[in-house]
Structures are given as C-alpha cells and as structure tokens.
C-alpha cells in the first residue's frame, strides 16, 4: 500500500486505545454500547478499526466538549 492512496488504514485495538487515551476495556465497553466505531474483524480473535473513523470519533468528543464550554 502506498502512503498517498485513498484506501482506509486500519489500526489495532491497542492503537485505538492509545489514540483515544482510553483503556482497551473502555474501548470494548464503548463498542458494546454502540458508542465507538465498529471494529473490522480480521480473524477469529483479531479486530481492527478504520483510523479515520477513530479520528472522527475523537474530533466529535473535542467538539462536544468545546460546545459545552462555550454554552457555560
């Protein structure tokens, strides 16, 4: 894969946890509650996440926090 193509990039559960500053347990809990991007199954016990969906989720949290702060 070339760095400049438009294909989605996958990140591991560990990477998604690092990106969000959440524990793996919290990422999995949020997934189960439908509060985190869906995982892409890669094998029997392996999943990954689409990097852009995780970064969009992070940005949505930032926007929500700023919106609350601005309303106060």
PDB file of N, H, CA, C and O in Angstrom:
ATOM      1  N   UNK A   1       0.839  -1.173   0.000  1.00  0.00           N
ATOM      2  CA  UNK A   1       0.000   0.000   0.000  1.00  0.00           C
ATOM      3  C   UNK A   1       0.884   1.236   0.000  1.00  0.00           C
ATOM      4  O   UNK A   1       1.892   1.288   0.705  1.00  0.00           O
ATOM      5  N   UNK A   2       0.516   2.196  -0.766  1.00  0.00           N
ATOM      6  H   UNK A   2      -0.303   2.154  -1.339  1.00  0.00           H
ATOM      7  CA  UNK A   2       1.249   3.447  -0.839  1.00  0.00           C
ATOM      8  C   UNK A   2       0.643   4.458   0.125  1.00  0.00           C
ATOM      9  O   UNK A   2      -0.571   4.479   0.328  1.00  0.00           O
ATOM     10  N   UNK A   3       1.468   5.274   0.705  1.00  0.00           N
ATOM     11  H   UNK A   3       2.454   5.256   0.541  1.00  0.00           H
ATOM     12  CA  UNK A   3       1.011   6.241   1.704  1.00  0.00           C
ATOM     13  C   UNK A   3       0.069   7.274   1.126  1.00  0.00           C
ATOM     14  O   UNK A   3      -0.707   7.868   1.875  1.00  0.00           O
ATOM     15  N   UNK A   4       0.102   7.516  -0.182  1.00  0.00           N
ATOM     16  H   UNK A   4       0.732   7.034  -0.790  1.00  0.00           H
ATOM     17  CA  UNK A   4      -0.730   8.568  -0.738  1.00  0.00           C
ATOM     18  C   UNK A   4      -1.995   8.053  -1.406  1.00  0.00           C
ATOM     19  O   UNK A   4      -2.713   8.837  -2.026  1.00  0.00           O
ATOM     20  N   UNK A   5      -2.297   6.745  -1.301  1.00  0.00           N
ATOM     21  H   UNK A   5      -1.713   6.108  -0.797  1.00  0.00           H
ATOM     22  CA  UNK A   5      -3.550   6.281  -1.883  1.00  0.00           C
ATOM     23  C   UNK A   5      -4.696   6.542  -0.901  1.00  0.00           C
ATOM     24  O   UNK A   5      -4.466   6.911   0.251  1.00  0.00           O
ATOM     25  N   UNK A   6      -5.910   6.350  -1.363  1.00  0.00           N
ATOM     26  H   UNK A   6      -6.096   6.051  -2.299  1.00  0.00           H
ATOM     27  CA  UNK A   6      -7.080   6.685  -0.551  1.00  0.00           C
ATOM     28  C   UNK A   6      -7.691   5.486   0.156  1.00  0.00           C
ATOM     29  O   UNK A   6      -8.806   5.584   0.668  1.00  0.00           O
ATOM     30  N   UNK A   7      -7.000   4.373   0.198  1.00  0.00           N
ATOM     31  H   UNK A   7      -6.094   4.293  -0.218  1.00  0.00           H
ATOM     32  CA  UNK A   7      -7.555   3.205   0.868  1.00  0.00           C
ATOM     33  C   UNK A   7      -7.526   3.413   2.381  1.00  0.00           C
ATOM     34  O   UNK A   7      -6.624   4.065   2.909  1.00  0.00           O
ATOM     35  N   UNK A   8      -8.517   2.856   3.071  1.00  0.00           N
ATOM     36  H   UNK A   8      -9.250   2.327   2.643  1.00  0.00           H
ATOM     37  CA  UNK A   8      -8.578   3.028   4.529  1.00  0.00           C
ATOM     38  C   UNK A   8      -7.383   2.386   5.226  1.00  0.00           C
ATOM     39  O   UNK A   8      -6.867   1.358   4.789  1.00  0.00           O
ATOM     40  N   UNK A   9      -6.965   3.001   6.297  1.00  0.00           N
ATOM     41  H   UNK A   9      -7.384   3.837   6.653  1.00  0.00           H
ATOM     42  CA  UNK A   9      -5.898   2.467   7.134  1.00  0.00           C
ATOM     43  C   UNK A   9      -6.532   1.869   8.376  1.00  0.00           C
ATOM     44  O   UNK A   9      -7.379   2.492   9.015  1.00  0.00           O
ATOM     45  N   UNK A  10      -6.117   0.661   8.711  1.00  0.00           N
ATOM     46  H   UNK A  10      -5.428   0.155   8.192  1.00  0.00           H
ATOM     47  CA  UNK A  10      -6.625   0.004   9.910  1.00  0.00           C
ATOM     48  C   UNK A  10      -5.649   0.176  11.055  1.00  0.00           C
ATOM     49  O   UNK A  10      -4.435   0.207  10.855  1.00  0.00           O
ATOM     50  N   UNK A  11      -6.194   0.286  12.258  1.00  0.00           N
ATOM     51  H   UNK A  11      -7.180   0.260  12.421  1.00  0.00           H
ATOM     52  CA  UNK A  11      -5.375   0.355  13.467  1.00  0.00           C
ATOM     53  C   UNK A  11      -5.857  -0.722  14.426  1.00  0.00           C
ATOM     54  O   UNK A  11      -7.037  -1.073  14.444  1.00  0.00           O
ATOM     55  N   UNK A  12      -4.948  -1.231  15.208  1.00  0.00           N
ATOM     56  H   UNK A  12      -3.990  -0.946  15.194  1.00  0.00           H
ATOM     57  CA  UNK A  12      -5.269  -2.284  16.170  1.00  0.00           C
ATOM     58  C   UNK A  12      -6.073  -1.721  17.340  1.00  0.00           C
ATOM     59  O   UNK A  12      -6.200  -0.508  17.506  1.00  0.00           O
ATOM     60  N   UNK A  13      -6.604  -2.625  18.135  1.00  0.00           N
ATOM     61  H   UNK A  13      -6.501  -3.610  18.001  1.00  0.00           H
ATOM     62  CA  UNK A  13      -7.297  -2.224  19.361  1.00  0.00           C
ATOM     63  C   UNK A  13      -6.348  -1.447  20.268  1.00  0.00           C
ATOM     64  O   UNK A  13      -6.737  -0.438  20.856  1.00  0.00           O
ATOM     65  N   UNK A  14      -5.113  -1.909  20.384  1.00  0.00           N
ATOM     66  H   UNK A  14      -4.796  -2.729  19.906  1.00  0.00           H
ATOM     67  CA  UNK A  14      -4.135  -1.194  21.211  1.00  0.00           C
ATOM     68  C   UNK A  14      -3.900   0.214  20.680  1.00  0.00           C
ATOM     69  O   UNK A  14      -3.841   1.168  21.455  1.00  0.00           O
ATOM     70  N   UNK A  15      -3.765   0.351  19.356  1.00  0.00           N
ATOM     71  H   UNK A  15      -3.813  -0.424  18.726  1.00  0.00           H
ATOM     72  CA  UNK A  15      -3.557   1.673  18.767  1.00  0.00           C
ATOM     73  C   UNK A  15      -4.770   2.571  18.973  1.00  0.00           C
ATOM     74  O   UNK A  15      -4.623   3.756  19.272  1.00  0.00           O
ATOM     75  N   UNK A  16      -5.965   2.014  18.815  1.00  0.00           N
ATOM     76  H   UNK A  16      -6.085   1.051  18.573  1.00  0.00           H
ATOM     77  CA  UNK A  16      -7.186   2.799  19.031  1.00  0.00           C
ATOM     78  C   UNK A  16      -7.253   3.278  20.479  1.00  0.00           C
ATOM     79  O   UNK A  16      -7.649   4.413  20.746  1.00  0.00           O
ATOM     80  N   UNK A  17      -6.865   2.411  21.406  1.00  0.00           N
ATOM     81  H   UNK A  17      -6.544   1.489  21.189  1.00  0.00           H
ATOM     82  CA  UNK A  17      -6.845   2.793  22.821  1.00  0.00           C
ATOM     83  C   UNK A  17      -5.837   3.913  23.056  1.00  0.00           C
ATOM     84  O   UNK A  17      -6.132   4.871  23.770  1.00  0.00           O
ATOM     85  N   UNK A  18      -4.654   3.802  22.464  1.00  0.00           N
ATOM     86  H   UNK A  18      -4.414   3.024  21.884  1.00  0.00           H
ATOM     87  CA  UNK A  18      -3.643   4.861  22.606  1.00  0.00           C
ATOM     88  C   UNK A  18      -4.120   6.172  21.991  1.00  0.00           C
ATOM     89  O   UNK A  18      -3.944   7.239  22.579  1.00  0.00           O
ATOM     90  N   UNK A  19      -4.718   6.091  20.815  1.00  0.00           N
ATOM     91  H   UNK A  19      -4.860   5.224  20.338  1.00  0.00           H
ATOM     92  CA  UNK A  19      -5.187   7.298  20.128  1.00  0.00           C
ATOM     93  C   UNK A  19      -6.217   8.057  20.958  1.00  0.00           C
ATOM     94  O   UNK A  19      -6.248   9.287  20.936  1.00  0.00           O
ATOM     95  N   UNK A  20      -7.059   7.329  21.690  1.00  0.00           N
ATOM     96  H   UNK A  20      -7.034   6.330  21.707  1.00  0.00           H
ATOM     97  CA  UNK A  20      -8.156   7.937  22.440  1.00  0.00           C
ATOM     98  C   UNK A  20      -7.829   8.167  23.911  1.00  0.00           C
ATOM     99  O   UNK A  20      -8.597   8.816  24.622  1.00  0.00           O
ATOM    100  N   UNK A  21      -6.713   7.651  24.367  1.00  0.00           N
ATOM    101  H   UNK A  21      -6.089   7.124  23.790  1.00  0.00           H
ATOM    102  CA  UNK A  21      -6.345   7.679  25.791  1.00  0.00           C
ATOM    103  C   UNK A  21      -7.321   6.877  26.650  1.00  0.00           C
ATOM    104  O   UNK A  21      -7.446   7.121  27.851  1.00  0.00           O
ATOM    105  N   UNK A  22      -8.002   5.933  26.038  1.00  0.00           N
ATOM    106  H   UNK A  22      -7.901   5.735  25.063  1.00  0.00           H
ATOM    107  CA  UNK A  22      -8.887   5.026  26.770  1.00  0.00           C
ATOM    108  C   UNK A  22      -8.181   3.693  26.956  1.00  0.00           C
ATOM    109  O   UNK A  22      -7.267   3.355  26.202  1.00  0.00           O
ATOM    110  N   UNK A  23      -8.601   2.947  27.948  1.00  0.00           N
ATOM    111  H   UNK A  23      -9.342   3.221  28.560  1.00  0.00           H
ATOM    112  CA  UNK A  23      -8.079   1.589  28.097  1.00  0.00           C
ATOM    113  C   UNK A  23      -8.741   0.688  27.060  1.00  0.00           C
ATOM    114  O   UNK A  23      -9.781   1.027  26.496  1.00  0.00           O
ATOM    115  N   UNK A  24      -8.130  -0.451  26.822  1.00  0.00           N
ATOM    116  H   UNK A  24      -7.285  -0.727  27.281  1.00  0.00           H
ATOM    117  CA  UNK A  24      -8.747  -1.434  25.918  1.00  0.00           C
ATOM    118  C   UNK A  24     -10.121  -1.833  26.435  1.00  0.00           C
ATOM    119  O   UNK A  24     -11.053  -2.022  25.654  1.00  0.00           O
ATOM    120  N   UNK A  25     -10.246  -1.960  27.747  1.00  0.00           N
ATOM    121  H   UNK A  25      -9.489  -1.806  28.382  1.00  0.00           H
ATOM    122  CA  UNK A  25     -11.524  -2.339  28.349  1.00  0.00           C
ATOM    123  C   UNK A  25     -12.597  -1.295  28.038  1.00  0.00           C
ATOM    124  O   UNK A  25     -13.726  -1.649  27.700  1.00  0.00           O
ATOM    125  N   UNK A  26     -12.249  -0.014  28.151  1.00  0.00           N
ATOM    126  H   UNK A  26     -11.331   0.273  28.426  1.00  0.00           H
ATOM    127  CA  UNK A  26     -13.229   1.036  27.861  1.00  0.00           C
ATOM    128  C   UNK A  26     -13.573   1.081  26.379  1.00  0.00           C
ATOM    129  O   UNK A  26     -14.734   1.289  26.025  1.00  0.00           O
ATOM    130  N   UNK A  27     -12.595   0.892  25.512  1.00  0.00           N
ATOM    131  H   UNK A  27     -11.652   0.723  25.800  1.00  0.00           H
ATOM    132  CA  UNK A  27     -12.889   0.846  24.077  1.00  0.00           C
ATOM    133  C   UNK A  27     -13.883  -0.280  23.811  1.00  0.00           C
ATOM    134  O   UNK A  27     -14.861  -0.086  23.089  1.00  0.00           O
ATOM    135  N   UNK A  28     -13.642  -1.447  24.383  1.00  0.00           N
ATOM    136  H   UNK A  28     -12.847  -1.605  24.970  1.00  0.00           H
ATOM    137  CA  UNK A  28     -14.553  -2.574  24.180  1.00  0.00           C
ATOM    138  C   UNK A  28     -15.925  -2.320  24.783  1.00  0.00           C
ATOM    139  O   UNK A  28     -16.937  -2.714  24.203  1.00  0.00           O
ATOM    140  N   UNK A  29     -15.972  -1.672  25.931  1.00  0.00           N
ATOM    141  H   UNK A  29     -15.150  -1.351  26.402  1.00  0.00           H
ATOM    142  CA  UNK A  29     -17.258  -1.344  26.541  1.00  0.00           C
ATOM    143  C   UNK A  29     -18.023  -0.371  25.659  1.00  0.00           C
ATOM    144  O   UNK A  29     -19.212  -0.562  25.402  1.00  0.00           O
ATOM    145  N   UNK A  30     -17.342   0.675  25.194  1.00  0.00           N
ATOM    146  H   UNK A  30     -16.377   0.830  25.403  1.00  0.00           H
ATOM    147  CA  UNK A  30     -17.991   1.639  24.296  1.00  0.00           C
ATOM    148  C   UNK A  30     -18.462   0.968  23.015  1.00  0.00           C
ATOM    149  O   UNK A  30     -19.545   1.279  22.519  1.00  0.00           O
ATOM    150  N   UNK A  31     -17.670   0.057  22.475  1.00  0.00           N
ATOM    151  H   UNK A  31     -16.791  -0.196  22.878  1.00  0.00           H
ATOM    152  CA  UNK A  31     -18.094  -0.693  21.281  1.00  0.00           C
ATOM    153  C   UNK A  31     -19.372  -1.454  21.557  1.00  0.00           C
ATOM    154  O   UNK A  31     -20.307  -1.415  20.757  1.00  0.00           O
ATOM    155  N   UNK A  32     -19.423  -2.153  22.694  1.00  0.00           N
ATOM    156  H   UNK A  32     -18.663  -2.185  23.344  1.00  0.00           H
ATOM    157  CA  UNK A  32     -20.594  -2.961  23.050  1.00  0.00           C
ATOM    158  C   UNK A  32     -21.838  -2.088  23.218  1.00  0.00           C
ATOM    159  O   UNK A  32     -22.955  -2.526  22.943  1.00  0.00           O
ATOM    160  N   UNK A  33     -21.634  -0.856  23.670  1.00  0.00           N
ATOM    161  H   UNK A  33     -20.727  -0.501  23.893  1.00  0.00           H
ATOM    162  CA  UNK A  33     -22.748   0.084  23.875  1.00  0.00           C
ATOM    163  C   UNK A  33     -23.086   0.868  22.610  1.00  0.00           C
ATOM    164  O   UNK A  33     -24.025   1.663  22.615  1.00  0.00           O
ATOM    165  N   UNK A  34     -22.341   0.660  21.532  1.00  0.00           N
ATOM    166  H   UNK A  34     -21.578   0.014  21.528  1.00  0.00           H
ATOM    167  CA  UNK A  34     -22.572   1.391  20.297  1.00  0.00           C
ATOM    168  C   UNK A  34     -22.072   2.820  20.342  1.00  0.00           C
ATOM    169  O   UNK A  34     -22.531   3.666  19.574  1.00  0.00           O
ATOM    170  N   UNK A  35     -21.134   3.095  21.239  1.00  0.00           N
ATOM    171  H   UNK A  35     -20.762   2.408  21.862  1.00  0.00           H
ATOM    172  CA  UNK A  35     -20.607   4.453  21.427  1.00  0.00           C
ATOM    173  C   UNK A  35     -19.216   4.643  20.853  1.00  0.00           C
ATOM    174  O   UNK A  35     -18.562   5.647  21.132  1.00  0.00           O
ATOM    175  N   UNK A  36     -18.757   3.690  20.053  1.00  0.00           N
ATOM    176  H   UNK A  36     -19.289   2.874  19.826  1.00  0.00           H
ATOM    177  CA  UNK A  36     -17.428   3.744  19.456  1.00  0.00           C
ATOM    178  C   UNK A  36     -17.536   3.136  18.064  1.00  0.00           C
ATOM    179  O   UNK A  36     -18.412   2.306  17.822  1.00  0.00           O
ATOM    180  N   UNK A  37     -16.666   3.533  17.148  1.00  0.00           N
ATOM    181  H   UNK A  37     -15.954   4.208  17.344  1.00  0.00           H
ATOM    182  CA  UNK A  37     -16.737   2.969  15.796  1.00  0.00           C
ATOM    183  C   UNK A  37     -16.680   1.437  15.800  1.00  0.00           C
ATOM    184  O   UNK A  37     -16.029   0.824  16.646  1.00  0.00           O
ATOM    185  N   UNK A  38     -17.362   0.855  14.856  1.00  0.00           N
ATOM    186  H   UNK A  38     -17.891   1.353  14.169  1.00  0.00           H
ATOM    187  CA  UNK A  38     -17.380  -0.603  14.729  1.00  0.00           C
ATOM    188  C   UNK A  38     -16.004  -1.136  14.359  1.00  0.00           C
ATOM    189  O   UNK A  38     -15.226  -0.489  13.658  1.00  0.00           O
ATOM    190  N   UNK A  39     -15.737  -2.320  14.849  1.00  0.00           N
ATOM    191  H   UNK A  39     -16.369  -2.845  15.418  1.00  0.00           H
ATOM    192  CA  UNK A  39     -14.473  -2.987  14.526  1.00  0.00           C
ATOM    193  C   UNK A  39     -14.621  -3.767  13.225  1.00  0.00           C
ATOM    194  O   UNK A  39     -15.717  -4.182  12.847  1.00  0.00           O
ATOM    195  N   UNK A  40     -13.499  -3.954  12.558  1.00  0.00           N
ATOM    196  H   UNK A  40     -12.609  -3.617  12.865  1.00  0.00           H
ATOM    197  CA  UNK A  40     -13.427  -4.776  11.358  1.00  0.00           C
ATOM    198  C   UNK A  40     -12.816  -6.113  11.776  1.00  0.00           C
ATOM    199  O   UNK A  40     -11.658  -6.153  12.190  1.00  0.00           O
ATOM    200  N   UNK A  41     -13.568  -7.201  11.675  1.00  0.00           N
ATOM    201  H   UNK A  41     -14.509  -7.169  11.338  1.00  0.00           H
ATOM    202  CA  UNK A  41     -12.992  -8.492  12.063  1.00  0.00           C
ATOM    203  C   UNK A  41     -11.911  -8.924  11.072  1.00  0.00           C
ATOM    204  O   UNK A  41     -12.117  -8.887   9.859  1.00  0.00           O
ATOM    205  N   UNK A  42     -10.774  -9.329  11.598  1.00  0.00           N
ATOM    206  H   UNK A  42     -10.608  -9.360  12.583  1.00  0.00           H
ATOM    207  CA  UNK A  42      -9.656  -9.764  10.756  1.00  0.00           C
ATOM    208  C   UNK A  42      -9.390 -11.253  10.877  1.00  0.00           C
ATOM    209  O   UNK A  42      -8.766 -11.851  10.001  1.00  0.00           O
ATOM    210  N   UNK A  43      -9.852 -11.837  11.937  1.00  0.00           N
ATOM    211  H   UNK A  43     -10.360 -11.351  12.649  1.00  0.00           H
ATOM    212  CA  UNK A  43      -9.631 -13.263  12.191  1.00  0.00           C
ATOM    213  C   UNK A  43     -10.490 -13.681  13.364  1.00  0.00           C
ATOM    214  O   UNK A  43     -11.346 -12.926  13.824  1.00  0.00           O
ATOM    215  N   UNK A  44     -10.255 -14.887  13.844  1.00  0.00           N
ATOM    216  H   UNK A  44      -9.559 -15.501  13.471  1.00  0.00           H
ATOM    217  CA  UNK A  44     -11.074 -15.403  14.941  1.00  0.00           C
ATOM    218  C   UNK A  44     -11.022 -14.536  16.184  1.00  0.00           C
ATOM    219  O   UNK A  44     -12.042 -14.345  16.847  1.00  0.00           O
ATOM    220  N   UNK A  45      -9.857 -14.010  16.509  1.00  0.00           N
ATOM    221  H   UNK A  45      -9.029 -14.165  15.970  1.00  0.00           H
ATOM    222  CA  UNK A  45      -9.719 -13.219  17.733  1.00  0.00           C
ATOM    223  C   UNK A  45      -9.015 -11.903  17.483  1.00  0.00           C
ATOM    224  O   UNK A  45      -8.377 -11.358  18.383  1.00  0.00           O
ATOM    225  N   UNK A  46      -9.122 -11.389  16.277  1.00  0.00           N
ATOM    226  H   UNK A  46      -9.640 -11.832  15.545  1.00  0.00           H
ATOM    227  CA  UNK A  46      -8.395 -10.159  15.921  1.00  0.00           C
ATOM    228  C   UNK A  46      -9.341  -9.194  15.238  1.00  0.00           C
ATOM    229  O   UNK A  46     -10.043  -9.552  14.293  1.00  0.00           O
ATOM    230  N   UNK A  47      -9.351  -7.963  15.730  1.00  0.00           N
ATOM    231  H   UNK A  47      -8.780  -7.672  16.498  1.00  0.00           H
ATOM    232  CA  UNK A  47     -10.138  -6.912  15.104  1.00  0.00           C
ATOM    233  C   UNK A  47      -9.255  -5.693  14.908  1.00  0.00           C
ATOM    234  O   UNK A  47      -8.191  -5.571  15.514  1.00  0.00           O
ATOM    235  N   UNK A  48      -9.713  -4.801  14.056  1.00  0.00           N
ATOM    236  H   UNK A  48     -10.577  -4.900  13.563  1.00  0.00           H
ATOM    237  CA  UNK A  48      -9.029  -3.533  13.839  1.00  0.00           C
ATOM    238  C   UNK A  48     -10.097  -2.473  13.629  1.00  0.00           C
ATOM    239  O   UNK A  48     -11.282  -2.778  13.494  1.00  0.00           O
ATOM    240  N   UNK A  49      -9.657  -1.232  13.604  1.00  0.00           N
ATOM    241  H   UNK A  49      -8.695  -0.984  13.714  1.00  0.00           H
ATOM    242  CA  UNK A  49     -10.567  -0.108  13.411  1.00  0.00           C
ATOM    243  C   UNK A  49     -10.073   0.727  12.249  1.00  0.00           C
ATOM    244  O   UNK A  49      -8.872   0.800  11.988  1.00  0.00           O
ATOM    245  N   UNK A  50     -11.006   1.356  11.553  1.00  0.00           N
ATOM    246  H   UNK A  50     -11.982   1.297  11.765  1.00  0.00           H
ATOM    247  CA  UNK A  50     -10.633   2.264  10.480  1.00  0.00           C
ATOM    248  C   UNK A  50     -10.126   3.544  11.138  1.00  0.00           C
ATOM    249  O   UNK A  50     -10.853   4.198  11.886  1.00  0.00           O
ATOM    250  N   UNK A  51      -8.871   3.898  10.852  1.00  0.00           N
ATOM    251  H   UNK A  51      -8.280   3.367  10.245  1.00  0.00           H
ATOM    252  CA  UNK A  51      -8.227   5.041  11.507  1.00  0.00           C
ATOM    253  C   UNK A  51      -9.075   6.313  11.382  1.00  0.00           C
ATOM    254  O   UNK A  51      -9.242   7.033  12.367  1.00  0.00           O
ATOM    255  N   UNK A  52      -9.605   6.598  10.210  1.00  0.00           N
ATOM    256  H   UNK A  52      -9.469   6.013   9.410  1.00  0.00           H
ATOM    257  CA  UNK A  52     -10.373   7.830  10.016  1.00  0.00           C
ATOM    258  C   UNK A  52     -11.639   7.847  10.869  1.00  0.00           C
ATOM    259  O   UNK A  52     -12.061   8.912  11.319  1.00  0.00           O
ATOM    260  N   UNK A  53     -12.249   6.688  11.098  1.00  0.00           N
ATOM    261  H   UNK A  53     -11.906   5.822  10.733  1.00  0.00           H
ATOM    262  CA  UNK A  53     -13.439   6.628  11.964  1.00  0.00           C
ATOM    263  C   UNK A  53     -13.064   6.917  13.414  1.00  0.00           C
ATOM    264  O   UNK A  53     -13.814   7.578  14.132  1.00  0.00           O
ATOM    265  N   UNK A  54     -11.907   6.423  13.842  1.00  0.00           N
ATOM    266  H   UNK A  54     -11.298   5.886  13.258  1.00  0.00           H
ATOM    267  CA  UNK A  54     -11.448   6.698  15.210  1.00  0.00           C
ATOM    268  C   UNK A  54     -11.114   8.184  15.355  1.00  0.00           C
ATOM    269  O   UNK A  54     -11.481   8.801  16.355  1.00  0.00           O
ATOM    270  N   UNK A  55     -10.431   8.758  14.381  1.00  0.00           N
ATOM    271  H   UNK A  55     -10.134   8.257  13.569  1.00  0.00           H
ATOM    272  CA  UNK A  55     -10.091  10.188  14.484  1.00  0.00           C
ATOM    273  C   UNK A  55     -11.353  11.043  14.410  1.00  0.00           C
ATOM    274  O   UNK A  55     -11.424  12.077  15.073  1.00  0.00           O
ATOM    275  N   UNK A  56     -12.351  10.641  13.621  1.00  0.00           N
ATOM    276  H   UNK A  56     -12.293   9.801  13.082  1.00  0.00           H
ATOM    277  CA  UNK A  56     -13.633  11.364  13.597  1.00  0.00           C
ATOM    278  C   UNK A  56     -14.318  11.291  14.960  1.00  0.00           C
ATOM    279  O   UNK A  56     -14.896  12.276  15.421  1.00  0.00           O
ATOM    280  N   UNK A  57     -14.254  10.128  15.604  1.00  0.00           N
ATOM    281  H   UNK A  57     -13.785   9.328  15.230  1.00  0.00           H
ATOM    282  CA  UNK A  57     -14.840   9.955  16.933  1.00  0.00           C
ATOM    283  C   UNK A  57     -14.154  10.877  17.938  1.00  0.00           C
ATOM    284  O   UNK A  57     -14.811  11.516  18.759  1.00  0.00           O
ATOM    285  N   UNK A  58     -12.832  10.937  17.861  1.00  0.00           N
ATOM    286  H   UNK A  58     -12.298  10.418  17.194  1.00  0.00           H
ATOM    287  CA  UNK A  58     -12.067  11.823  18.754  1.00  0.00           C
ATOM    288  C   UNK A  58     -12.484  13.274  18.518  1.00  0.00           C
ATOM    289  O   UNK A  58     -12.734  14.007  19.475  1.00  0.00           O
ATOM    290  N   UNK A  59     -12.560  13.689  17.266  1.00  0.00           N
ATOM    291  H   UNK A  59     -12.358  13.093  16.489  1.00  0.00           H
ATOM    292  CA  UNK A  59     -12.933  15.068  16.947  1.00  0.00           C
ATOM    293  C   UNK A  59     -14.337  15.381  17.445  1.00  0.00           C
ATOM    294  O   UNK A  59     -14.589  16.489  17.920  1.00  0.00           O
ATOM    295  N   UNK A  60     -15.245  14.431  17.346  1.00  0.00           N
ATOM    296  H   UNK A  60     -15.040  13.532  16.961  1.00  0.00           H
ATOM    297  CA  UNK A  60     -16.604  14.643  17.856  1.00  0.00           C
ATOM    298  C   UNK A  60     -16.599  14.875  19.365  1.00  0.00           C
ATOM    299  O   UNK A  60     -17.365  15.698  19.867  1.00  0.00           O
ATOM    300  N   UNK A  61     -15.735  14.147  20.099  1.00  0.00           N
ATOM    301  H   UNK A  61     -15.114  13.478  19.692  1.00  0.00           H
ATOM    302  CA  UNK A  61     -15.625  14.353  21.558  1.00  0.00           C
ATOM    303  C   UNK A  61     -15.080  15.748  21.851  1.00  0.00           C
ATOM    304  O   UNK A  61     -15.558  16.428  22.760  1.00  0.00           O
ATOM    305  N   UNK A  62     -14.079  16.174  21.077  1.00  0.00           N
ATOM    306  H   UNK A  62     -13.691  15.622  20.338  1.00  0.00           H
ATOM    307  CA  UNK A  62     -13.495  17.508  21.255  1.00  0.00           C
ATOM    308  C   UNK A  62     -14.545  18.572  20.982  1.00  0.00           C
ATOM    309  O   UNK A  62     -14.697  19.517  21.756  1.00  0.00           O
ATOM    310  N   UNK A  63     -15.270  18.418  19.876  1.00  0.00           N
ATOM    311  H   UNK A  63     -15.146  17.651  19.246  1.00  0.00           H
ATOM    312  CA  UNK A  63     -16.303  19.403  19.510  1.00  0.00           C
ATOM    313  C   UNK A  63     -17.389  19.484  20.580  1.00  0.00           C
ATOM    314  O   UNK A  63     -17.847  20.576  20.917  1.00  0.00           O
ATOM    315  N   UNK A  64     -17.807  18.329  21.119  1.00  0.00           N
ATOM    316  H   UNK A  64     -17.435  17.442  20.845  1.00  0.00           H
ATOM    317  CA  UNK A  64     -18.828  18.318  22.157  1.00  0.00           C
ATOM    318  C   UNK A  64     -18.338  19.024  23.420  1.00  0.00           C
ATOM    319  O   UNK A  64     -19.096  19.763  24.049  1.00  0.00           O
ATOM    320  N   UNK A  65     -17.088  18.804  23.793  1.00  0.00           N
ATOM    321  H   UNK A  65     -16.473  18.204  23.282  1.00  0.00           H
ATOM    322  CA  UNK A  65     -16.533  19.453  24.986  1.00  0.00           C
ATOM    323  C   UNK A  65     -16.454  20.960  24.790  1.00  0.00           C
ATOM    324  O   UNK A  65     -16.770  21.724  25.701  1.00  0.00           O
ATOM    325  N   UNK A  66     -16.036  21.387  23.615  1.00  0.00           N
ATOM    326  H   UNK A  66     -15.778  20.766  22.874  1.00  0.00           H
ATOM    327  CA  UNK A  66     -15.950  22.826  23.346  1.00  0.00           C
ATOM    328  C   UNK A  66     -17.321  23.462  23.301  1.00  0.00           C
ATOM    329  O   UNK A  66     -17.497  24.598  23.742  1.00  0.00           O
ATOM    330  N   UNK A  67     -18.282  22.750  22.779  1.00  0.00           N
ATOM    331  H   UNK A  67     -18.140  21.828  22.420  1.00  0.00           H
ATOM    332  CA  UNK A  67     -19.648  23.259  22.710  1.00  0.00           C
ATOM    333  C   UNK A  67     -20.222  23.457  24.113  1.00  0.00           C
ATOM    334  O   UNK A  67     -20.881  24.459  24.389  1.00  0.00           O
ATOM    335  N   UNK A  68     -19.966  22.500  24.985  1.00  0.00           N
ATOM    336  H   UNK A  68     -19.430  21.686  24.760  1.00  0.00           H
ATOM    337  CA  UNK A  68     -20.435  22.627  26.379  1.00  0.00           C
ATOM    338  C   UNK A  68     -19.755  23.793  27.078  1.00  0.00           C
ATOM    339  O   UNK A  68     -20.394  24.541  27.817  1.00  0.00           O
ATOM    340  N   UNK A  69     -18.465  23.944  26.844  1.00  0.00           N
ATOM    341  H   UNK A  69     -17.946  23.336  26.243  1.00  0.00           H
ATOM    342  CA  UNK A  69     -17.707  25.028  27.462  1.00  0.00           C
ATOM    343  C   UNK A  69     -18.202  26.395  26.968  1.00  0.00           C
ATOM    344  O   UNK A  69     -18.301  27.344  27.746  1.00  0.00           O
ATOM    345  N   UNK A  70     -18.507  26.481  25.684  1.00  0.00           N
ATOM    346  H   UNK A  70     -18.426  25.710  25.053  1.00  0.00           H
ATOM    347  CA  UNK A  70     -18.966  27.742  25.117  1.00  0.00           C
ATOM    348  C   UNK A  70     -20.372  28.099  25.621  1.00  0.00           C
ATOM    349  O   UNK A  70     -20.719  29.275  25.728  1.00  0.00           O
ATOM    350  N   UNK A  71     -21.175  27.076  25.930  1.00  0.00           N
ATOM    351  H   UNK A  71     -20.894  26.120  25.843  1.00  0.00           H
ATOM    352  CA  UNK A  71     -22.528  27.320  26.407  1.00  0.00           C
ATOM    353  C   UNK A  71     -22.563  27.729  27.885  1.00  0.00           C
ATOM    354  O   UNK A  71     -23.552  28.289  28.358  1.00  0.00           O
ATOM    355  N   UNK A  72     -21.497  27.450  28.589  1.00  0.00           N
ATOM    356  H   UNK A  72     -20.694  26.996  28.204  1.00  0.00           H
ATOM    357  CA  UNK A  72     -21.470  27.751  30.035  1.00  0.00           C
ATOM    358  C   UNK A  72     -21.217  29.201  30.329  1.00  0.00           C
ATOM    359  O   UNK A  72     -21.168  29.596  31.494  1.00  0.00           O
TER     360      UNK A  72
END
